[in-house]
Amino acid sequence: MPTDRLTSAMLVGVLVRRCAAAGGFATVLVKGDGISGVILIQALEKGRELGLFERVSDYAGGYSLARCGPEPDKGSEAMAQYLARRRSADPDLWVVELDIADAERFAAETIC
């Protein structure tokens, strides 16, 4: 029997509001499927790119964040190309930019 879970739209909404309440900045760059779209976090800290993280199942009933995409030192063009490839393969994908201290930990606490 399937367990109840929050929708992608709800999780993204909570992440954006919680980030704002903590003094950070979050914006939805790409809006995906509201029910079950995959969520990618583009993590920044004071405008410095930290990388991309994807919310993935841990196969134990929970979720975790996994690093994905190019390394931040590859530049914004490599990041844009990666996101374009992912969007063409999965049009239901969400992309959320999160600029807050320790963005990866913050996102994991909120959506995992």
DRENTORKOL-3810 file (N, C-alpha, C; in nm, 4 decimals):
REM DRENTORKOL-3810
@n.u->0.0838; n.v->-0.1185; n.w->0.0000; ca.u->0.0000; ca.v->0.0000; ca.w->0.0000; c.u->0.0879; c.v->0.1243; c.w->0.0000
@n.u->0.0656; n.v->0.2188; n.w->-0.0930; ca.u->0.1496; ca.v->0.3377; ca.w->-0.0994; c.u->0.1292; c.v->0.4280; c.w->0.0218
@n.u->0.2358; n.v->0.4932; n.w->0.0626; ca.u->0.2267; ca.v->0.5866; ca.w->0.1745; c.u->0.2011; c.v->0.7264; c.w->0.1204
@n.u->0.1407; n.v->0.8097; n.w->0.2016; ca.u->0.1160; ca.v->0.9479; ca.w->0.1633; c.u->0.2481; c.v->1.0234; c.w->0.1614
@n.u->0.2578; n.v->1.1177; n.w->0.0679; ca.u->0.3786; ca.v->1.1990; ca.w->0.0615; c.u->0.3414; c.v->1.3371; c.w->0.0109
@n.u->0.4268; n.v->1.4332; n.w->0.0387; ca.u->0.4046; ca.v->1.5693; ca.w->-0.0074; c.u->0.4359; c.v->1.5794; c.w->-0.1558
@n.u->0.3648; n.v->1.6642; n.w->-0.2253; ca.u->0.3888; ca.v->1.6839; ca.w->-0.3673; c.u->0.5151; c.v->1.7674; c.w->-0.3886
@n.u->0.5669; n.v->1.7631; n.w->-0.5082; ca.u->0.6848; ca.v->1.8433; ca.w->-0.5417; c.u->0.6561; c.v->1.9921; c.w->-0.5244
@n.u->0.5389; n.v->2.0360; n.w->-0.5668; ca.u->0.5027; ca.v->2.1778; ca.w->-0.5539; c.u->0.4999; c.v->2.2204; c.w->-0.4070
@n.u->0.4492; n.v->2.1353; n.w->-0.3196; ca.u->0.4457; ca.v->2.1678; ca.w->-0.1768; c.u->0.5867; c.v->2.1756; c.w->-0.1192
@n.u->0.6710; n.v->2.0791; n.w->-0.1553; ca.u->0.8080; ca.v->2.0788; ca.w->-0.1045; c.u->0.8846; c.v->2.2026; c.w->-0.1498
@n.u->0.8695; n.v->2.2390; n.w->-0.2761; ca.u->0.9380; ca.v->2.3583; ca.w->-0.3274; c.u->0.8850; c.v->2.4831; c.w->-0.2572
@n.u->0.7553; n.v->2.4914; n.w->-0.2380; ca.u->0.6973; ca.v->2.6058; ca.w->-0.1681; c.u->0.7497; c.v->2.6205; c.w->-0.0260
@n.u->0.7591; n.v->2.5100; n.w->0.0455; ca.u->0.8127; ca.v->2.5117; ca.w->0.1812; c.u->0.9595; c.v->2.5553; c.w->0.1792
@n.u->1.0357; n.v->2.5042; n.w->0.0839; ca.u->1.1770; ca.v->2.5399; ca.w->0.0737; c.u->1.1947; c.v->2.6900; c.w->0.0500
@n.u->1.1172; n.v->2.7467; n.w->-0.0407; ca.u->1.1267; ca.v->2.8895; ca.w->-0.0714; c.u->1.0889; c.v->2.9731; c.w->0.0504
@n.u->0.9795; n.v->2.9396; n.w->0.1159; ca.u->0.9355; ca.v->3.0170; ca.w->0.2331; c.u->1.0323; c.v->3.0023; c.w->0.3496
@n.u->1.0806; n.v->2.8823; n.w->0.3739; ca.u->1.1735; ca.v->2.8601; ca.w->0.4852; c.u->1.3052; c.v->2.9335; c.w->0.4611
@n.u->1.3512; n.v->2.9352; n.w->0.3381; ca.u->1.4743; ca.v->3.0057; ca.w->0.3042; c.u->1.4584; c.v->3.1559; c.w->0.3282
@n.u->1.3474; n.v->3.2122; n.w->0.2843; ca.u->1.3223; ca.v->3.3551; ca.w->0.3050; c.u->1.3164; c.v->3.3876; c.w->0.4539
@n.u->1.2530; n.v->3.3015; n.w->0.5322; ca.u->1.2421; ca.v->3.3230; ca.w->0.6764; c.u->1.3785; c.v->3.3177; c.w->0.7451
@n.u->1.4722; n.v->3.2430; n.w->0.6858; ca.u->1.6069; ca.v->3.2304; ca.w->0.7429; c.u->1.7025; c.v->3.3378; c.w->0.6900
@n.u->1.6515; n.v->3.4292; n.w->0.6077; ca.u->1.7351; ca.v->3.5383; ca.w->0.5573; c.u->1.8071; c.v->3.5078; c.w->0.4278
@n.u->1.7714; n.v->3.3978; n.w->0.3633; ca.u->1.8336; ca.v->3.3612; ca.w->0.2369; c.u->1.7462; c.v->3.4006; c.w->0.1198
@n.u->1.7843; n.v->3.3541; n.w->0.0030; ca.u->1.7104; ca.v->3.3839; ca.w->-0.1197; c.u->1.6877; c.v->3.2540; c.w->-0.1944
@n.u->1.5644; n.v->3.2313; n.w->-0.2351; ca.u->1.5316; ca.v->3.1134; ca.w->-0.3147; c.u->1.4361; c.v->3.1551; c.w->-0.4250
@n.u->1.4579; n.v->3.1002; n.w->-0.5412; ca.u->1.3671; ca.v->3.1262; ca.w->-0.6523; c.u->1.3522; c.v->3.0012; c.w->-0.7363
@n.u->1.2345; n.v->2.9836; n.w->-0.7900; ca.u->1.2075; ca.v->2.8705; ca.w->-0.8788; c.u->1.2496; c.v->2.9127; c.w->-1.0185
@n.u->1.3551; n.v->2.8508; n.w->-1.0705; ca.u->1.4034; ca.v->2.8812; ca.w->-1.2049; c.u->1.3219; c.v->2.8093; c.w->-1.3105
@n.u->1.2835; n.v->2.6851; n.w->-1.2808; ca.u->1.2027; ca.v->2.6047; ca.w->-1.3728; c.u->1.0968; c.v->2.5333; c.w->-1.2901
@n.u->0.9717; n.v->2.5534; n.w->-1.3284; ca.u->0.8611; ca.v->2.4882; ca.w->-1.2590; c.u->0.8277; c.v->2.3579; c.w->-1.3307
@n.u->0.8308; n.v->2.2493; n.w->-1.2558; ca.u->0.8037; ca.v->2.1179; ca.w->-1.3123; c.u->0.6659; c.v->2.0667; c.w->-1.2762
@n.u->0.6495; n.v->1.9355; n.w->-1.2838; ca.u->0.5227; ca.v->1.8724; ca.w->-1.2501; c.u->0.4924; c.v->1.8940; c.w->-1.1022
@n.u->0.3733; n.v->1.9420; n.w->-1.0730; ca.u->0.3362; ca.v->1.9740; ca.w->-0.9363; c.u->0.3224; c.v->1.8549; c.w->-0.8443
@n.u->0.2962; n.v->1.7386; n.w->-0.8995; ca.u->0.2756; ca.v->1.6200; ca.w->-0.8163; c.u->0.4061; c.v->1.5455; c.w->-0.7890
@n.u->0.4767; n.v->1.5090; n.w->-0.8947; ca.u->0.5906; ca.v->1.4182; ca.w->-0.8739; c.u->0.7157; c.v->1.4565; c.w->-0.9521
@n.u->0.7317; n.v->1.5831; n.w->-0.9868; ca.u->0.8510; ca.v->1.6238; ca.w->-1.0605; c.u->0.9772; c.v->1.6110; c.w->-0.9767
@n.u->1.0861; n.v->1.5745; n.w->-1.0406; ca.u->1.2166; ca.v->1.5668; ca.w->-0.9745; c.u->1.2593; c.v->1.7084; c.w->-0.9370
@n.u->1.3236; n.v->1.7245; n.w->-0.8206; ca.u->1.3661; ca.v->1.8559; ca.w->-0.7735; c.u->1.5181; c.v->1.8641; c.w->-0.7774
@n.u->1.5697; n.v->1.9645; n.w->-0.8509; ca.u->1.7127; ca.v->1.9952; ca.w->-0.8521; c.u->1.7328; c.v->2.1252; c.w->-0.7764
@n.u->1.8342; n.v->2.1276; n.w->-0.6918; ca.u->1.8702; ca.v->2.2474; ca.w->-0.6165; c.u->2.0002; c.v->2.3019; c.w->-0.6731
@n.u->1.9975; n.v->2.4270; n.w->-0.7187; ca.u->2.1194; ca.v->2.4951; ca.w->-0.7614; c.u->2.1655; c.v->2.5746; c.w->-0.6401
@n.u->2.2657; n.v->2.5220; n.w->-0.5704; ca.u->2.3094; ca.v->2.5777; ca.w->-0.4432; c.u->2.4127; c.v->2.6877; c.w->-0.4627
@n.u->2.3899; n.v->2.7978; n.w->-0.3923; ca.u->2.4837; ca.v->2.9092; ca.w->-0.3918; c.u->2.5028; c.v->2.9551; c.w->-0.2481
@n.u->2.6139; n.v->3.0233; n.w->-0.2241; ca.u->2.6352; ca.v->3.0887; ca.w->-0.0964; c.u->2.6982; c.v->3.2236; c.w->-0.1250
@n.u->2.6234; n.v->3.3300; n.w->-0.0947; ca.u->2.6644; ca.v->3.4674; ca.w->-0.1242; c.u->2.6995; c.v->3.4834; c.w->-0.2714
@n.u->2.6190; n.v->3.4218; n.w->-0.3571; ca.u->2.6371; ca.v->3.4328; ca.w->-0.5007; c.u->2.7407; c.v->3.3394; c.w->-0.5607
@n.u->2.8140; n.v->3.2662; n.w->-0.4779; ca.u->2.9171; ca.v->3.1733; ca.w->-0.5262; c.u->2.8531; c.v->3.0368; c.w->-0.5504
@n.u->2.8719; n.v->2.9852; n.w->-0.6710; ca.u->2.8132; ca.v->2.8574; ca.w->-0.7122; c.u->2.8747; c.v->2.7413; c.w->-0.6329
@n.u->2.7881; n.v->2.6574; n.w->-0.5730; ca.u->2.8342; ca.v->2.5406; ca.w->-0.4972; c.u->2.8032; c.v->2.4095; c.w->-0.5677
@n.u->2.7154; n.v->2.4127; n.w->-0.6671; ca.u->2.6833; ca.v->2.2925; ca.w->-0.7423; c.u->2.5355; c.v->2.2625; c.w->-0.7445
@n.u->2.5038; n.v->2.1545; n.w->-0.8141; ca.u->2.3661; ca.v->2.1066; ca.w->-0.8277; c.u->2.3457; c.v->1.9824; c.w->-0.7422
@n.u->2.2283; n.v->1.9725; n.w->-0.6824; ca.u->2.1929; ca.v->1.8578; ca.w->-0.6002; c.u->2.0528; c.v->1.8123; c.w->-0.6387
@n.u->2.0354; n.v->1.6821; n.w->-0.6497; ca.u->1.9078; ca.v->1.6235; ca.w->-0.6889; c.u->1.8475; c.v->1.5475; c.w->-0.5724
@n.u->1.7197; n.v->1.5645; n.w->-0.5520; ca.u->1.6476; ca.v->1.4888; ca.w->-0.4489; c.u->1.6206; c.v->1.3500; c.w->-0.5057
@n.u->1.6781; n.v->1.2481; n.w->-0.4401; ca.u->1.6652; ca.v->1.1105; ca.w->-0.4880; c.u->1.6174; c.v->1.0205; c.w->-0.3746
@n.u->1.5517; n.v->0.9117; n.w->-0.4120; ca.u->1.5061; ca.v->0.8129; ca.w->-0.3144; c.u->1.6264; c.v->0.7402; c.w->-0.2567
@n.u->1.6217; n.v->0.7143; n.w->-0.1258; ca.u->1.7298; ca.v->0.6362; ca.w->-0.0648; c.u->1.6925; c.v->0.4885; c.w->-0.0551
@n.u->1.5796; n.v->0.4512; n.w->-0.1152; ca.u->1.5304; ca.v->0.3140; ca.w->-0.1219; c.u->1.5024; c.v->0.2523; c.w->0.0150
@n.u->1.4913; n.v->0.3386; n.w->0.1169; ca.u->1.4519; ca.v->0.2922; ca.w->0.2494; c.u->1.3280; c.v->0.3681; c.w->0.2952
@n.u->1.2577; n.v->0.4278; n.w->0.1991; ca.u->1.1377; ca.v->0.5027; ca.w->0.2310; c.u->1.1612; c.v->0.6514; c.w->0.2492
@n.u->1.2847; n.v->0.6960; n.w->0.2346; ca.u->1.3158; ca.v->0.8369; ca.w->0.2518; c.u->1.3829; c.v->0.8948; c.w->0.1285
@n.u->1.4379; n.v->1.0128; n.w->0.1443; ca.u->1.5055; ca.v->1.0817; ca.w->0.0354; c.u->1.6356; c.v->1.1410; c.w->0.0848
@n.u->1.7253; n.v->1.1670; n.w->-0.0083; ca.u->1.8508; ca.v->1.2355; ca.w->0.0220; c.u->1.8852; c.v->1.3246; c.w->-0.0969
@n.u->1.9864; n.v->1.4080; n.w->-0.0791; ca.u->2.0346; ca.v->1.4917; ca.w->-0.1886; c.u->2.1625; c.v->1.4317; c.w->-0.2436
@n.u->2.1693; n.v->1.4197; n.w->-0.3749; ca.u->2.2880; ca.v->1.3657; ca.w->-0.4420; c.u->2.3429; c.v->1.4731; c.w->-0.5350
@n.u->2.4737; n.v->1.4917; n.w->-0.5299; ca.u->2.5380; ca.v->1.5869; ca.w->-0.6206; c.u->2.5196; c.v->1.5380; c.w->-0.7635
@n.u->2.4936; n.v->1.6303; n.w->-0.8541; ca.u->2.4782; ca.v->1.5959; ca.w->-0.9953; c.u->2.5313; c.v->1.7115; c.w->-1.0790
@n.u->2.5451; n.v->1.6867; n.w->-1.2067; ca.u->2.5881; ca.v->1.7916; ca.w->-1.2973; c.u->2.7359; c.v->1.8216; c.w->-1.2901
@n.u->2.7774; n.v->1.9253; n.w->-1.3633; ca.u->2.9194; ca.v->1.9607; ca.w->-1.3681; c.u->2.9663; c.v->2.0240; c.w->-1.2375
@n.u->3.0946; n.v->2.0158; n.w->-1.2136; ca.u->3.1531; ca.v->2.0823; ca.w->-1.0972; c.u->3.1393; c.v->2.2338; c.w->-1.1144
@n.u->3.1232; n.v->2.3083; n.w->-1.0062; ca.u->3.1037; ca.v->2.4530; ca.w->-1.0163; c.u->3.2166; c.v->2.5265; c.w->-1.0895
@n.u->3.3381; n.v->2.4743; n.w->-1.0819; ca.u->3.4502; ca.v->2.5426; ca.w->-1.1474; c.u->3.4493; c.v->2.5269; c.w->-1.2994
@n.u->3.3574; n.v->2.4474; n.w->-1.3534; ca.u->3.3454; ca.v->2.4306; ca.w->-1.4990; c.u->3.2784; c.v->2.5506; c.w->-1.5645
@n.u->3.2133; n.v->2.6352; n.w->-1.4855; ca.u->3.1538; ca.v->2.7571; ca.w->-1.5380; c.u->3.0041; c.v->2.7489; c.w->-1.5606
@n.u->2.9455; n.v->2.8652; n.w->-1.5818; ca.u->2.8004; ca.v->2.8745; ca.w->-1.5969; c.u->2.7516; c.v->2.8141; c.w->-1.7276
@n.u->2.8346; n.v->2.8154; n.w->-1.8315; ca.u->2.7937; ca.v->2.7572; ca.w->-1.9598; c.u->2.7752; c.v->2.6055; c.w->-1.9476
@n.u->2.8661; n.v->2.5390; n.w->-1.8759; ca.u->2.8533; ca.v->2.3945; ca.w->-1.8547; c.u->2.7278; c.v->2.3635; c.w->-1.7739
@n.u->2.6974; n.v->2.4477; n.w->-1.6750; ca.u->2.5769; ca.v->2.4291; ca.w->-1.5936; c.u->2.4524; c.v->2.4478; c.w->-1.6801
@n.u->2.4506; n.v->2.5494; n.w->-1.7639; ca.u->2.3353; ca.v->2.5755; ca.w->-1.8506; c.u->2.3135; c.v->2.4602; c.w->-1.9483
@n.u->2.4208; n.v->2.4069; n.w->-2.0045; ca.u->2.4084; ca.v->2.2940; ca.w->-2.0969; c.u->2.3545; c.v->2.1707; c.w->-2.0257
@n.u->2.4039; n.v->2.1449; n.w->-1.9054; ca.u->2.3561; ca.v->2.0303; ca.w->-1.8280; c.u->2.2064; c.v->2.0440; c.w->-1.7991
@n.u->2.1646; n.v->2.1618; n.w->-1.7547; ca.u->2.0234; ca.v->2.1830; ca.w->-1.7232; c.u->1.9364; c.v->2.1713; c.w->-1.8482
@n.u->1.9858; n.v->2.2189; n.w->-1.9613; ca.u->1.9104; ca.v->2.2058; ca.w->-2.0870; c.u->1.8928; c.v->2.0588; c.w->-2.1252
@n.u->1.9996; n.v->1.9781; n.w->-2.1092; ca.u->1.9890; ca.v->1.8345; ca.w->-2.1385; c.u->1.8893; c.v->1.7666; c.w->-2.0448
@n.u->1.8963; n.v->1.7995; n.w->-1.9170; ca.u->1.8051; ca.v->1.7387; ca.w->-1.8202; c.u->1.6612; c.v->1.7764; c.w->-1.8493
@n.u->1.6378; n.v->1.9041; n.w->-1.8845; ca.u->1.5019; ca.v->1.9505; ca.w->-1.9145; c.u->1.4472; c.v->1.8852; c.w->-2.0405
@n.u->1.5336; n.v->1.8620; n.w->-2.1398; ca.u->1.4844; ca.v->1.7973; ca.w->-2.2616; c.u->1.4502; c.v->1.6507; c.w->-2.2360
@n.u->1.5212; n.v->1.5875; n.w->-2.1435; ca.u->1.4934; ca.v->1.4475; ca.w->-2.1090; c.u->1.3775; c.v->1.4350; c.w->-2.0104
@n.u->1.3567; n.v->1.5371; n.w->-1.9267; ca.u->1.2534; ca.v->1.5319; ca.w->-1.8240; c.u->1.1852; c.v->1.6683; c.w->-1.8120
@n.u->1.0803; n.v->1.6925; n.w->-1.8890; ca.u->1.0128; ca.v->1.8226; ca.w->-1.8835; c.u->0.9397; c.v->1.8485; c.w->-1.7515
@n.u->0.9282; n.v->1.7474; n.w->-1.6659; ca.u->0.8617; ca.v->1.7638; ca.w->-1.5366; c.u->0.9567; c.v->1.8099; c.w->-1.4265
@n.u->1.0806; n.v->1.8349; n.w->-1.4595; ca.u->1.1875; ca.v->1.8691; ca.w->-1.3657; c.u->1.1696; c.v->2.0089; c.w->-1.3056
@n.u->1.1918; n.v->2.0203; n.w->-1.1757; ca.u->1.1964; ca.v->2.1499; ca.w->-1.1060; c.u->1.3428; c.v->2.1895; c.w->-1.0897
@n.u->1.3733; n.v->2.3183; n.w->-1.1023; ca.u->1.5063; ca.v->2.3708; ca.w->-1.0716; c.u->1.4865; c.v->2.4896; c.w->-0.9780
@n.u->1.5455; n.v->2.4802; n.w->-0.8588; ca.u->1.5319; ca.v->2.5839; ca.w->-0.7570; c.u->1.6703; c.v->2.6375; c.w->-0.7230
@n.u->1.6870; n.v->2.7685; n.w->-0.7355; ca.u->1.8124; ca.v->2.8330; ca.w->-0.6948; c.u->1.7994; c.v->2.8698; c.w->-0.5483
@n.u->1.8985; n.v->2.8303; n.w->-0.4708; ca.u->1.8950; ca.v->2.8501; ca.w->-0.3261; c.u->2.0251; c.v->2.9177; c.w->-0.2837
@n.u->2.0172; n.v->3.0418; n.w->-0.2369; ca.u->2.1351; ca.v->3.1166; ca.w->-0.1927; c.u->2.1217; c.v->3.1444; c.w->-0.0442
@n.u->2.1886; n.v->3.0611; n.w->0.0339; ca.u->2.1832; ca.v->3.0685; ca.w->0.1798; c.u->2.3061; c.v->2.9964; c.w->0.2340
@n.u->2.3461; n.v->3.0288; n.w->0.3555; ca.u->2.4603; ca.v->2.9612; ca.w->0.4167; c.u->2.4333; c.v->2.8114; c.w->0.4256
@n.u->2.5315; n.v->2.7309; n.w->0.3872; ca.u->2.5231; ca.v->2.5849; ca.w->0.3913; c.u->2.3971; c.v->2.5359; c.w->0.3193
@n.u->2.3854; n.v->2.5765; n.w->0.1942; ca.u->2.2648; ca.v->2.5512; ca.w->0.1139; c.u->2.2311; c.v->2.4031; c.w->0.1012
@n.u->2.3308; n.v->2.3187; n.w->0.0854; ca.u->2.3032; ca.v->2.1748; ca.w->0.0708; c.u->2.2371; c.v->2.1191; c.w->0.1962
@n.u->2.2922; n.v->2.1508; n.w->0.3117; ca.u->2.2347; ca.v->2.1046; ca.w->0.4378; c.u->2.0940; c.v->2.1616; c.w->0.4573
@n.u->2.0783; n.v->2.2909; n.w->0.4281; ca.u->1.9488; ca.v->2.3554; ca.w->0.4431; c.u->1.8434; c.v->2.2861; c.w->0.3580
@n.u->1.8746; n.v->2.2603; n.w->0.2321; ca.u->1.7806; ca.v->2.1931; ca.w->0.1419; c.u->1.7503; c.v->2.0520; c.w->0.1907
@n.u->1.8526; n.v->1.9792; n.w->0.2339; ca.u->1.8320; ca.v->1.8421; ca.w->0.2807; c.u->1.7387; c.v->1.8383; c.w->0.4022
@n.u->1.7567; n.v->1.9323; n.w->0.4928; ca.u->1.6698; ca.v->1.9369; ca.w->0.6114; c.u->1.5260; c.v->1.9679; c.w->0.5740
@n.u->1.5066; n.v->2.0395; n.w->0.4656; ca.u->1.3732; ca.v->2.0862; ca.w->0.4292; c.u->1.2984; c.v->1.9864; c.w->0.3419
@n.u->1.3632; n.v->1.9269; n.w->0.2426; ca.u->1.2897; ca.v->1.8453; ca.w->0.1451; c.u->1.3230; c.v->1.6968; c.w->0.1500
@n.u->1.4073; n.v->1.6545; n.w->0.2392; ca.u->1.4422; ca.v->1.5107; ca.w->0.2452; c.u->1.3854; c.v->1.4449; c.w->0.3678
END
